[in-house]
Amino acid sequence: MLKYHENHPLASFGFVAAEDNQHNNATLHNTTIQNNCINKRFRFYRRMMLSLFSPEKFCQYSDKKSNIYLLLNKYTLRQRHITLQMIEKEIEALYEGEYSITPED
């Protein structure tokens, strides 16, 4: 991602952290899962994003319930090339469900 950003300085990024195997197995066995807990991959990726991408260049948002993480380029946000509402609309078009994208601390 860092290399891509070097070549494309206006890029923003996002990802959905895959569910943990333990979570998948529990779902298969109809075990109740708490929706509000973030998985290990999300926590790891979040630490990486916070340490690798400067808060001067990126706003970081997430939906911990859905394990969605966004790195939004501040320049493109200021220029209104993208908006959080545009991104939320695209997420809703790609994935079923309700989302609550909030800024990272």
MOPAC internal coordinates of N, CA, C and O (Angstrom, degrees):
PM7 1SCF
backbone

  N    0.0000 0     0.00 0     0.00 0    0    0    0
  C    1.4416 1     0.00 0     0.00 0    1    0    0
  C    1.5279 1   111.09 1     0.00 0    2    1    0
  O    1.2310 1   120.78 1   141.08 1    3    2    1
  N    1.3190 1   116.11 1   -38.92 1    3    2    1
  C    1.4664 1   118.94 1   178.84 1    5    3    2
  C    1.5243 1   110.85 1   -62.78 1    6    5    3
  O    1.2310 1   120.64 1   136.63 1    7    6    5
  N    1.3241 1   116.39 1   -43.37 1    7    6    5
  C    1.4661 1   121.28 1   178.84 1    9    7    6
  C    1.5296 1   110.29 1   -63.31 1   10    9    7
  O    1.2310 1   120.64 1   137.23 1   11   10    9
  N    1.3065 1   116.39 1   -42.77 1   11   10    9
  C    1.4595 1   120.56 1   178.69 1   13   11   10
  C    1.5280 1   109.63 1   -61.55 1   14   13   11
  O    1.2310 1   120.39 1   137.19 1   15   14   13
  N    1.3157 1   116.85 1   -42.81 1   15   14   13
  C    1.4664 1   120.88 1   179.21 1   17   15   14
  C    1.5307 1   111.54 1   -63.35 1   18   17   15
  O    1.2310 1   120.15 1   144.17 1   19   18   17
  N    1.3232 1   117.31 1   -35.83 1   19   18   17
  C    1.4671 1   120.02 1   176.46 1   21   19   18
  C    1.5289 1   111.04 1   -59.75 1   22   21   19
  O    1.2310 1   120.57 1   139.12 1   23   22   21
  N    1.3222 1   116.52 1   -40.88 1   23   22   21
  C    1.4651 1   121.69 1  -178.78 1   25   23   22
  C    1.5250 1   113.49 1   -83.87 1   26   25   23
  O    1.2310 1   120.47 1   158.90 1   27   26   25
  N    1.3121 1   116.72 1   -21.10 1   27   26   25
  C    1.4672 1   122.59 1  -177.52 1   29   27   26
  C    1.5375 1   108.18 1  -135.63 1   30   29   27
  O    1.2310 1   119.93 1  -102.53 1   31   30   29
  N    1.3242 1   117.74 1    77.47 1   31   30   29
  C    1.4643 1   121.50 1  -171.63 1   33   31   30
  C    1.5325 1   115.26 1   -66.04 1   34   33   31
  O    1.2310 1   119.54 1   170.14 1   35   34   33
  N    1.3236 1   118.48 1    -9.86 1   35   34   33
  C    1.4654 1   120.48 1   177.92 1   37   35   34
  C    1.5292 1   112.68 1   -97.47 1   38   37   35
  O    1.2310 1   120.48 1  -177.79 1   39   38   37
  N    1.3206 1   116.70 1     2.21 1   39   38   37
  C    1.4625 1   121.39 1  -175.94 1   41   39   38
  C    1.5275 1   111.64 1   -68.84 1   42   41   39
  O    1.2310 1   121.92 1   -32.40 1   43   42   41
  N    1.3213 1   113.92 1   147.60 1   43   42   41
  C    1.4607 1   123.06 1   168.28 1   45   43   42
  C    1.5206 1   106.19 1  -118.71 1   46   45   43
  O    1.2310 1   120.39 1   -16.39 1   47   46   45
  N    1.3160 1   116.86 1   163.61 1   47   46   45
  C    1.4603 1   120.84 1  -175.52 1   49   47   46
  C    1.5209 1   110.61 1  -135.54 1   50   49   47
  O    1.2310 1   121.43 1   -22.66 1   51   50   49
  N    1.3047 1   114.86 1   157.34 1   51   50   49
  C    1.4520 1   120.52 1   174.45 1   53   51   50
  C    1.5080 1   109.78 1  -159.75 1   54   53   51
  O    1.2310 1   120.77 1   -24.03 1   55   54   53
  N    1.3111 1   116.14 1   155.97 1   55   54   53
  C    1.4589 1   120.35 1   176.56 1   57   55   54
  C    1.5098 1   110.06 1  -156.07 1   58   57   55
  O    1.2310 1   121.82 1   -19.83 1   59   58   57
  N    1.3216 1   114.12 1   160.17 1   59   58   57
  C    1.4573 1   122.15 1   171.91 1   61   59   58
  C    1.5205 1   105.65 1  -114.62 1   62   61   59
  O    1.2310 1   120.56 1   -60.16 1   63   62   61
  N    1.3147 1   116.53 1   119.84 1   63   62   61
  C    1.4621 1   120.37 1   179.59 1   65   63   62
  C    1.5298 1   108.72 1   -72.74 1   66   65   63
  O    1.2310 1   120.79 1   -54.80 1   67   66   65
  N    1.3215 1   116.09 1   125.20 1   67   66   65
  C    1.4670 1   121.04 1   179.88 1   69   67   66
  C    1.5142 1   110.46 1   -60.16 1   70   69   67
  O    1.2310 1   121.21 1   -30.86 1   71   70   69
  N    1.3182 1   115.30 1   149.14 1   71   70   69
  C    1.4566 1   120.24 1   179.06 1   73   71   70
  C    1.5183 1   110.41 1   -65.14 1   74   73   71
  O    1.2310 1   121.02 1   -30.38 1   75   74   73
  N    1.3228 1   115.66 1   149.62 1   75   74   73
  C    1.4592 1   121.24 1   174.95 1   77   75   74
  C    1.5198 1   109.01 1   -68.69 1   78   77   75
  O    1.2310 1   120.30 1   -29.32 1   79   78   77
  N    1.3297 1   117.04 1   150.68 1   79   78   77
  C    1.4653 1   120.68 1   177.37 1   81   79   78
  C    1.5136 1   111.54 1   -57.47 1   82   81   79
  O    1.2310 1   120.12 1   141.19 1   83   82   81
  N    1.3139 1   117.37 1   -38.81 1   83   82   81
  C    1.4638 1   121.88 1   179.16 1   85   83   82
  C    1.5239 1   109.57 1   -59.08 1   86   85   83
  O    1.2310 1   120.40 1   138.38 1   87   86   85
  N    1.3351 1   116.83 1   -41.62 1   87   86   85
  C    1.4583 1   121.77 1   178.93 1   89   87   86
  C    1.5280 1   110.37 1   -64.81 1   90   89   87
  O    1.2310 1   120.11 1   136.32 1   91   90   89
  N    1.3278 1   117.39 1   -43.68 1   91   90   89
  C    1.4667 1   121.38 1   178.97 1   93   91   90
  C    1.5219 1   111.26 1   -61.28 1   94   93   91
  O    1.2310 1   120.05 1   135.29 1   95   94   93
  N    1.3324 1   117.50 1   -44.71 1   95   94   93
  C    1.4590 1   121.41 1  -179.29 1   97   95   94
  C    1.5214 1   111.06 1   -63.47 1   98   97   95
  O    1.2310 1   120.43 1   138.38 1   99   98   97
  N    1.3238 1   116.79 1   -41.62 1   99   98   97
  C    1.4589 1   120.40 1   179.62 1  101   99   98
  C    1.5274 1   110.38 1   -65.08 1  102  101   99
  O    1.2310 1   119.99 1   140.77 1  103  102  101
  N    1.3021 1   117.63 1   -39.23 1  103  102  101
  C    1.4575 1   121.47 1   178.59 1  105  103  102
  C    1.5212 1   110.40 1   -63.87 1  106  105  103
  O    1.2310 1   120.52 1   138.66 1  107  106  105
  N    1.3247 1   116.62 1   -41.34 1  107  106  105
  C    1.4580 1   120.43 1   179.53 1  109  107  106
  C    1.5197 1   112.13 1   -62.02 1  110  109  107
  O    1.2310 1   120.45 1   149.79 1  111  110  109
  N    1.3140 1   116.75 1   -30.21 1  111  110  109
  C    1.4631 1   121.56 1  -178.53 1  113  111  110
  C    1.5237 1   111.94 1   -97.15 1  114  113  111
  O    1.2310 1   120.05 1  -160.55 1  115  114  113
  N    1.3403 1   117.50 1    19.45 1  115  114  113
  C    1.4591 1   123.41 1   178.00 1  117  115  114
  C    1.5209 1   113.60 1    54.66 1  118  117  115
  O    1.2310 1   120.46 1  -146.72 1  119  118  117
  N    1.3037 1   116.73 1    33.28 1  119  118  117
  C    1.4490 1   121.38 1   176.33 1  121  119  118
  C    1.5177 1   108.40 1   -84.84 1  122  121  119
  O    1.2310 1   120.09 1   -38.63 1  123  122  121
  N    1.3107 1   117.43 1   141.37 1  123  122  121
  C    1.4555 1   120.89 1   179.69 1  125  123  122
  C    1.5216 1   109.64 1   -70.85 1  126  125  123
  O    1.2310 1   121.06 1   -48.48 1  127  126  125
  N    1.3207 1   115.58 1   131.52 1  127  126  125
  C    1.4609 1   122.89 1   179.34 1  129  127  126
  C    1.5203 1   107.65 1  -116.10 1  130  129  127
  O    1.2310 1   120.17 1   -42.81 1  131  130  129
  N    1.3174 1   117.28 1   137.19 1  131  130  129
  C    1.4560 1   119.86 1   174.06 1  133  131  130
  C    1.5160 1   108.77 1   -73.96 1  134  133  131
  O    1.2310 1   120.53 1   -51.18 1  135  134  133
  N    1.3321 1   116.59 1   128.82 1  135  134  133
  C    1.4582 1   121.27 1  -178.25 1  137  135  134
  C    1.5194 1   112.91 1   -76.06 1  138  137  135
  O    1.2310 1   119.52 1   160.56 1  139  138  137
  N    1.3058 1   118.52 1   -19.44 1  139  138  137
  C    1.4531 1   120.00 1  -172.80 1  141  139  138
  C    1.5252 1   114.31 1   -93.83 1  142  141  139
  O    1.2310 1   119.34 1  -170.50 1  143  142  141
  N    1.3111 1   118.86 1     9.50 1  143  142  141
  C    1.4647 1   118.54 1   179.32 1  145  143  142
  C    1.5237 1   109.24 1  -101.31 1  146  145  143
  O    1.2310 1   121.26 1   -45.85 1  147  146  145
  N    1.3068 1   115.19 1   134.15 1  147  146  145
  C    1.4561 1   119.87 1   179.26 1  149  147  146
  C    1.5261 1   108.85 1   -86.15 1  150  149  147
  O    1.2310 1   121.19 1   -29.64 1  151  150  149
  N    1.3173 1   115.34 1   150.36 1  151  150  149
  C    1.4599 1   117.87 1  -176.30 1  153  151  150
  C    1.5245 1   112.28 1   -89.01 1  154  153  151
  O    1.2310 1   121.25 1    -7.09 1  155  154  153
  N    1.3271 1   115.21 1   172.91 1  155  154  153
  C    1.4715 1   121.59 1  -176.89 1  157  155  154
  C    1.5258 1   111.86 1   -61.61 1  158  157  155
  O    1.2310 1   120.57 1   137.72 1  159  158  157
  N    1.3259 1   116.51 1   -42.28 1  159  158  157
  C    1.4678 1   119.33 1  -179.72 1  161  159  158
  C    1.5288 1   110.78 1   -61.38 1  162  161  159
  O    1.2310 1   120.67 1   136.29 1  163  162  161
  N    1.3192 1   116.33 1   -43.71 1  163  162  161
  C    1.4593 1   120.25 1   179.27 1  165  163  162
  C    1.5241 1   110.23 1   -59.74 1  166  165  163
  O    1.2310 1   120.01 1   133.32 1  167  166  165
  N    1.3080 1   117.59 1   -46.68 1  167  166  165
  C    1.4751 1   120.94 1  -179.56 1  169  167  166
  C    1.5256 1   110.85 1   -61.66 1  170  169  167
  O    1.2310 1   119.99 1   138.57 1  171  170  169
  N    1.3264 1   117.62 1   -41.43 1  171  170  169
  C    1.4612 1   121.42 1   179.19 1  173  171  170
  C    1.5289 1   110.43 1   -65.47 1  174  173  171
  O    1.2310 1   120.63 1   129.45 1  175  174  173
  N    1.3466 1   116.40 1   -50.55 1  175  174  173
  C    1.4644 1   120.09 1  -179.10 1  177  175  174
  C    1.5274 1   110.90 1   -61.59 1  178  177  175
  O    1.2310 1   120.45 1   140.72 1  179  178  177
  N    1.3152 1   116.75 1   -39.28 1  179  178  177
  C    1.4664 1   120.66 1   179.04 1  181  179  178
  C    1.5236 1   110.55 1   -59.58 1  182  181  179
  O    1.2310 1   120.08 1   132.76 1  183  182  181
  N    1.3220 1   117.46 1   -47.24 1  183  182  181
  C    1.4793 1   120.85 1   178.23 1  185  183  182
  C    1.5237 1   110.88 1   -58.26 1  186  185  183
  O    1.2310 1   120.86 1   137.28 1  187  186  185
  N    1.3292 1   115.96 1   -42.72 1  187  186  185
  C    1.4643 1   120.16 1   179.81 1  189  187  186
  C    1.5297 1   111.27 1   -63.43 1  190  189  187
  O    1.2310 1   120.28 1   134.16 1  191  190  189
  N    1.3157 1   117.07 1   -45.84 1  191  190  189
  C    1.4628 1   120.47 1  -178.06 1  193  191  190
  C    1.5287 1   111.19 1   -64.40 1  194  193  191
  O    1.2310 1   120.71 1   138.38 1  195  194  193
  N    1.3260 1   116.25 1   -41.62 1  195  194  193
  C    1.4611 1   119.70 1   179.78 1  197  195  194
  C    1.5254 1   111.84 1   -65.92 1  198  197  195
  O    1.2310 1   120.24 1   148.38 1  199  198  197
  N    1.3251 1   117.15 1   -31.62 1  199  198  197
  C    1.4643 1   119.56 1  -178.21 1  201  199  198
  C    1.5374 1   113.02 1   -88.00 1  202  201  199
  O    1.2310 1   119.67 1   153.10 1  203  202  201
  N    1.3350 1   118.23 1   -26.90 1  203  202  201
  C    1.4637 1   120.68 1  -175.02 1  205  203  202
  C    1.5296 1   114.67 1   -95.21 1  206  205  203
  O    1.2310 1   120.24 1   152.61 1  207  206  205
  N    1.3223 1   117.15 1   -27.39 1  207  206  205
  C    1.4601 1   119.94 1  -174.63 1  209  207  206
  C    1.5254 1   110.23 1  -111.11 1  210  209  207
  O    1.2310 1   121.31 1   -55.98 1  211  210  209
  N    1.3110 1   115.11 1   124.02 1  211  210  209
  C    1.4577 1   123.22 1  -174.45 1  213  211  210
  C    1.5285 1   112.34 1   -65.56 1  214  213  211
  O    1.2310 1   120.47 1   -45.79 1  215  214  213
  N    1.3294 1   116.71 1   134.21 1  215  214  213
  C    1.4665 1   119.37 1   174.60 1  217  215  214
  C    1.5341 1   111.99 1   -68.03 1  218  217  215
  O    1.2310 1   120.44 1   168.05 1  219  218  217
  N    1.3185 1   116.77 1   -11.95 1  219  218  217
  C    1.4659 1   119.96 1   175.09 1  221  219  218
  C    1.5274 1   111.19 1   -73.17 1  222  221  219
  O    1.2310 1   120.31 1   152.06 1  223  222  221
  N    1.3378 1   117.01 1   -27.94 1  223  222  221
  C    1.4647 1   121.00 1  -176.75 1  225  223  222
  C    1.5249 1   113.71 1  -107.43 1  226  225  223
  O    1.2310 1   119.98 1   157.18 1  227  226  225
  N    1.3402 1   117.64 1   -22.82 1  227  226  225
  C    1.4563 1   120.66 1  -174.15 1  229  227  226
  C    1.5252 1   112.03 1  -131.81 1  230  229  227
  O    1.2310 1   121.55 1   -39.54 1  231  230  229
  N    1.3339 1   114.63 1   140.46 1  231  230  229
  C    1.4622 1   121.93 1   166.26 1  233  231  230
  C    1.5203 1   105.66 1   -95.46 1  234  233  231
  O    1.2310 1   120.69 1   -41.51 1  235  234  233
  N    1.3126 1   116.29 1   138.49 1  235  234  233
  C    1.4548 1   119.13 1  -178.71 1  237  235  234
  C    1.5256 1   109.11 1  -115.33 1  238  237  235
  O    1.2310 1   121.34 1   -50.28 1  239  238  237
  N    1.3311 1   115.04 1   129.72 1  239  238  237
  C    1.4559 1   122.90 1  -177.84 1  241  239  238
  C    1.5227 1   108.70 1  -129.35 1  242  241  239
  O    1.2310 1   121.22 1   -20.07 1  243  242  241
  N    1.3282 1   115.27 1   159.93 1  243  242  241
  C    1.4625 1   118.15 1   175.61 1  245  243  242
  C    1.5196 1   110.62 1  -155.17 1  246  245  243
  O    1.2310 1   121.94 1   -16.45 1  247  246  245
  N    1.3040 1   113.90 1   163.55 1  247  246  245
  C    1.4547 1   123.42 1   166.65 1  249  247  246
  C    1.5217 1   104.11 1  -125.69 1  250  249  247
  O    1.2310 1   120.88 1   -83.00 1  251  250  249
  N    1.3115 1   115.92 1    97.00 1  251  250  249
  C    1.4637 1   120.60 1  -174.31 1  253  251  250
  C    1.5248 1   112.15 1   -65.29 1  254  253  251
  O    1.2310 1   120.15 1   150.02 1  255  254  253
  N    1.3074 1   117.32 1   -29.98 1  255  254  253
  C    1.4688 1   120.92 1   178.96 1  257  255  254
  C    1.5349 1   110.66 1   -62.99 1  258  257  255
  O    1.2310 1   120.81 1   142.61 1  259  258  257
  N    1.3338 1   116.05 1   -37.39 1  259  258  257
  C    1.4611 1   121.05 1  -177.64 1  261  259  258
  C    1.5216 1   113.29 1  -103.63 1  262  261  259
  O    1.2310 1   120.09 1  -177.03 1  263  262  261
  N    1.3453 1   117.44 1     2.97 1  263  262  261
  C    1.4636 1   122.93 1  -179.45 1  265  263  262
  C    1.5261 1   112.63 1    57.81 1  266  265  263
  O    1.2310 1   121.09 1  -141.08 1  267  266  265
  N    1.3373 1   115.52 1    38.92 1  267  266  265
  C    1.4599 1   122.02 1   177.33 1  269  267  266
  C    1.5250 1   108.09 1   -99.90 1  270  269  267
  O    1.2310 1   120.76 1   -44.74 1  271  270  269
  N    1.3279 1   116.15 1   135.26 1  271  270  269
  C    1.4641 1   121.22 1   178.94 1  273  271  270
  C    1.5251 1   108.87 1  -130.90 1  274  273  271
  O    1.2310 1   120.47 1   -45.82 1  275  274  273
  N    1.3329 1   116.71 1   134.18 1  275  274  273
  C    1.4605 1   122.45 1  -178.42 1  277  275  274
  C    1.5187 1   111.04 1  -126.09 1  278  277  275
  O    1.2310 1   120.75 1   -43.02 1  279  278  277
  N    1.3139 1   116.18 1   136.98 1  279  278  277
  C    1.4651 1   123.71 1   170.55 1  281  279  278
  C    1.5251 1   105.45 1  -116.74 1  282  281  279
  O    1.2310 1   120.70 1   -73.70 1  283  282  281
  N    1.3136 1   116.26 1   106.30 1  283  282  281
  C    1.4529 1   120.28 1  -175.60 1  285  283  282
  C    1.5147 1   110.37 1  -104.66 1  286  285  283
  O    1.2310 1   121.65 1   -52.60 1  287  286  285
  N    1.3117 1   114.44 1   127.40 1  287  286  285
  C    1.4481 1   122.41 1  -178.15 1  289  287  286
  C    1.5335 1   109.32 1   -65.02 1  290  289  287
  O    1.2310 1   120.36 1   -59.31 1  291  290  289
  N    1.3291 1   116.92 1   120.69 1  291  290  289
  C    1.4632 1   121.10 1  -176.31 1  293  291  290
  C    1.5251 1   112.64 1   -62.49 1  294  293  291
  O    1.2310 1   120.40 1   143.48 1  295  294  293
  N    1.3350 1   116.84 1   -36.52 1  295  294  293
  C    1.4551 1   119.59 1  -179.96 1  297  295  294
  C    1.5268 1   110.62 1   -63.18 1  298  297  295
  O    1.2310 1   120.37 1   133.59 1  299  298  297
  N    1.3315 1   116.90 1   -46.41 1  299  298  297
  C    1.4609 1   119.67 1  -178.32 1  301  299  298
  C    1.5286 1   111.09 1   -68.13 1  302  301  299
  O    1.2310 1   120.28 1   149.50 1  303  302  301
  N    1.3258 1   117.07 1   -30.50 1  303  302  301
  C    1.4684 1   120.03 1   174.46 1  305  303  302
  C    1.5252 1   110.71 1   -67.44 1  306  305  303
  O    1.2310 1   120.50 1   134.00 1  307  306  305
  N    1.3252 1   116.65 1   -46.00 1  307  306  305
  C    1.4713 1   120.45 1  -179.68 1  309  307  306
  C    1.5284 1   111.46 1   -62.46 1  310  309  307
  O    1.2310 1   120.68 1   142.82 1  311  310  309
  N    1.3266 1   116.30 1   -37.18 1  311  310  309
  C    1.4644 1   121.27 1  -179.87 1  313  311  310
  C    1.5290 1   112.05 1   -81.00 1  314  313  311
  O    1.2310 1   120.67 1   176.00 1  315  314  313
  N    1.3300 1   116.32 1    -4.00 1  315  314  313
  C    1.4702 1   123.38 1   179.84 1  317  315  314
  C    1.5326 1   112.42 1    64.04 1  318  317  315
  O    1.2310 1   120.40 1  -154.14 1  319  318  317
  N    1.3517 1   116.84 1    25.86 1  319  318  317
  C    1.4663 1   120.32 1   172.96 1  321  319  318
  C    1.5257 1   108.92 1   -68.35 1  322  321  319
  O    1.2310 1   121.35 1   146.55 1  323  322  321
  N    1.3278 1   115.03 1   -33.45 1  323  322  321
  C    1.4640 1   121.94 1   174.16 1  325  323  322
  C    1.5224 1   107.72 1  -134.80 1  326  325  323
  O    1.2310 1   121.14 1   -23.34 1  327  326  325
  N    1.3199 1   115.42 1   156.66 1  327  326  325
  C    1.4616 1   121.48 1   173.37 1  329  327  326
  C    1.5238 1   108.26 1  -135.31 1  330  329  327
  O    1.2310 1   120.63 1   -20.14 1  331  330  329
  N    1.2887 1   116.40 1   159.86 1  331  330  329
  C    1.4571 1   120.10 1   177.41 1  333  331  330
  C    1.5375 1   109.86 1   -61.80 1  334  333  331
  O    1.2310 1   120.42 1   144.05 1  335  334  333
  N    1.3136 1   116.80 1   -35.95 1  335  334  333
  C    1.4633 1   120.38 1   179.13 1  337  335  334
  C    1.5299 1   110.93 1   -64.44 1  338  337  335
  O    1.2310 1   119.93 1   141.19 1  339  338  337
  N    1.3293 1   117.74 1   -38.81 1  339  338  337
  C    1.4786 1   120.93 1   176.84 1  341  339  338
  C    1.5222 1   110.33 1   -61.11 1  342  341  339
  O    1.2310 1   121.14 1   135.44 1  343  342  341
  N    1.3013 1   115.42 1   -44.56 1  343  342  341
  C    1.4658 1   120.44 1  -177.48 1  345  343  342
  C    1.5255 1   110.45 1   -67.44 1  346  345  343
  O    1.2310 1   120.28 1   136.45 1  347  346  345
  N    1.3263 1   117.07 1   -43.55 1  347  346  345
  C    1.4622 1   120.03 1   177.67 1  349  347  346
  C    1.5272 1   110.81 1   -59.55 1  350  349  347
  O    1.2310 1   120.40 1   139.30 1  351  350  349
  N    1.3203 1   116.83 1   -40.70 1  351  350  349
  C    1.4625 1   121.07 1   178.85 1  353  351  350
  C    1.5315 1   110.85 1   -62.52 1  354  353  351
  O    1.2310 1   120.25 1   137.93 1  355  354  353
  N    1.3356 1   117.12 1   -42.07 1  355  354  353
  C    1.4712 1   121.13 1   178.03 1  357  355  354
  C    1.5310 1   111.03 1   -65.18 1  358  357  355
  O    1.2310 1   120.30 1   138.81 1  359  358  357
  N    1.3239 1   117.04 1   -41.19 1  359  358  357
  C    1.4721 1   120.65 1   178.45 1  361  359  358
  C    1.5235 1   109.71 1   -62.00 1  362  361  359
  O    1.2310 1   120.52 1   135.17 1  363  362  361
  N    1.3243 1   116.61 1   -44.83 1  363  362  361
  C    1.4639 1   120.29 1   179.47 1  365  363  362
  C    1.5235 1   111.55 1   -63.69 1  366  365  363
  O    1.2310 1   119.85 1   147.60 1  367  366  365
  N    1.3317 1   117.90 1   -32.40 1  367  366  365
  C    1.4655 1   121.18 1   178.10 1  369  367  366
  C    1.5319 1   111.37 1   -71.53 1  370  369  367
  O    1.2310 1   120.33 1   148.10 1  371  370  369
  N    1.3355 1   116.97 1   -31.90 1  371  370  369
  C    1.4608 1   121.13 1  -177.98 1  373  371  370
  C    1.5234 1   113.60 1   -84.92 1  374  373  371
  O    1.2310 1   120.74 1   143.50 1  375  374  373
  N    1.3427 1   116.19 1   -36.50 1  375  374  373
  C    1.4590 1   121.20 1  -173.64 1  377  375  374
  C    1.5236 1   109.58 1  -125.45 1  378  377  375
  O    1.2310 1   120.75 1   -41.75 1  379  378  377
  N    1.3139 1   116.18 1   138.25 1  379  378  377
  C    1.4565 1   120.51 1   176.28 1  381  379  378
  C    1.5137 1   109.59 1   -74.20 1  382  381  379
  O    1.2310 1   120.65 1   -28.77 1  383  382  381
  N    1.3126 1   116.35 1   151.23 1  383  382  381
  C    1.4515 1   120.44 1   175.86 1  385  383  382
  C    1.5093 1   112.54 1   117.27 1  386  385  383
  O    1.2310 1   121.71 1    -0.48 1  387  386  385
  N    1.3205 1   114.34 1   179.52 1  387  386  385
  C    1.4497 1   121.12 1   177.87 1  389  387  386
  C    1.5144 1   108.94 1  -105.83 1  390  389  387
  O    1.2310 1   120.97 1   -35.27 1  391  390  389
  N    1.3267 1   115.75 1   144.73 1  391  390  389
  C    1.4509 1   120.65 1  -176.67 1  393  391  390
  C    1.5119 1   110.27 1  -128.42 1  394  393  391
  O    1.2310 1   121.49 1   -30.56 1  395  394  393
  N    1.3075 1   114.75 1   149.44 1  395  394  393
  C    1.4525 1   121.44 1   177.58 1  397  395  394
  C    1.5323 1   107.44 1  -132.66 1  398  397  395
  O    1.2310 1   121.04 1   -87.47 1  399  398  397
  N    1.3248 1   115.62 1    92.53 1  399  398  397
  C    1.4569 1   121.62 1  -178.57 1  401  399  398
  C    1.5290 1   107.51 1   -84.74 1  402  401  399
  O    1.2310 1   120.75 1   -58.17 1  403  402  401
  N    1.3215 1   116.18 1   121.83 1  403  402  401
  C    1.4652 1   121.03 1  -178.77 1  405  403  402
  C    1.5224 1   110.12 1  -129.44 1  406  405  403
  O    1.2310 1   120.25 1   -25.94 1  407  406  405
  N    1.3352 1   117.13 1   154.06 1  407  406  405
  C    1.4668 1   119.41 1   178.22 1  409  407  406
  C    1.5256 1   111.41 1   -64.85 1  410  409  407
  O    1.2310 1   121.03 1   -33.58 1  411  410  409
  N    1.3184 1   115.63 1   146.42 1  411  410  409
  C    1.4665 1   121.44 1   173.57 1  413  411  410
  C    1.5166 1   108.78 1   -76.99 1  414  413  411
  O    1.2310 1   121.01 1   -30.52 1  415  414  413
  N    1.3138 1   115.68 1   149.48 1  415  414  413
  C    1.4729 1   120.59 1   178.30 1  417  415  414
  C    1.4916 1   112.05 1   -71.18 1  418  417  415
  O    1.2310 1   120.10 1   180.00 1  419  418  417

